[in-house]
Amino acid sequence: MNLPDKLPECWRAVMEQRELAETAVQLQRFLDQERRSGEIFPPVDLVFTALELTPLNSVRVVIVGQDPYHDSGQAEGLSFSVPDGVRIPPSLRNIFLELQQDIGQPQCPGGSLRGWAEQGVLLLNTVLTVRAHDANSHRGRGWEEITAAILRAVNDRPRVVFILWGAAAGRLREGLNDRHLILHSPHPSPLSARRGFFGSRPFSAANEFLRKHGYGTIDWTRTAISTTGCGSEDLQDR
């Protein structure tokens, strides 16, 4: 996989910045070696799904994650999202719980958030690949510099909502333009969700800001509906 060639054209200029040239070369070598020695997630054709579904000129909201899910069949190139039919992970269950409380989402969504991405919600992990069954294994290999450049490009847009969950994502707020709406709360993980994530109402706050500035609102109910792993007990905080 040649990294710049795999990027959608509207994002390619970000990767082609001179200061990222050596980073991209070193990251490419690392990923090639990782693929020769074992499995990495997401599959190569899904690494840039977030950028493919959400062109730069359509970004209205950014939700920042850390690195992809590291178990088989979970990662699909979107932060917090899993393919339909895959059991919903605990943090995503809590996101859906907050969505229900915030806007009265009546249905039990499937795990894929592609419907959000197609409306201009950039679901970006700061690290875009991971070694199978080894969380954070690709941290510090260059992805952070590339995704930071992506966020800088988004920061140059007129007005965007940045939803930052957890301490790591919260550190990204330094340097964001104050014309944007920055919503920072604890992470939706079961370890921290009751420390301020629940009740933070990010979805309605994002729509209020977008509506105020004439950008149209996000239909947060636009997620695939699935019955797999999505009974009422599965949507409880754990």
Secondary structure, DSSP 8 states (H G I E B T S, - for coil): --HHHHS-HHHHHHHT-GGGHHHHHHHHHHHHHHHHHS-EES-GGGTTHHHHHS-GGG--EEEEESS---STTT--SSTT---TTS---HHHHHHHHHHHHHH---S-B-S--HHHHTTTEEEEESS--EETTBTTTTTTSSHHHHHHHHHHHHHTSS--EEEEESHHHHGGGTT--TTSEEEEE--SSTTTGGGTTTT--HHHHHHHHHHHTTS----TT-S-B--TT-SGGGGS--
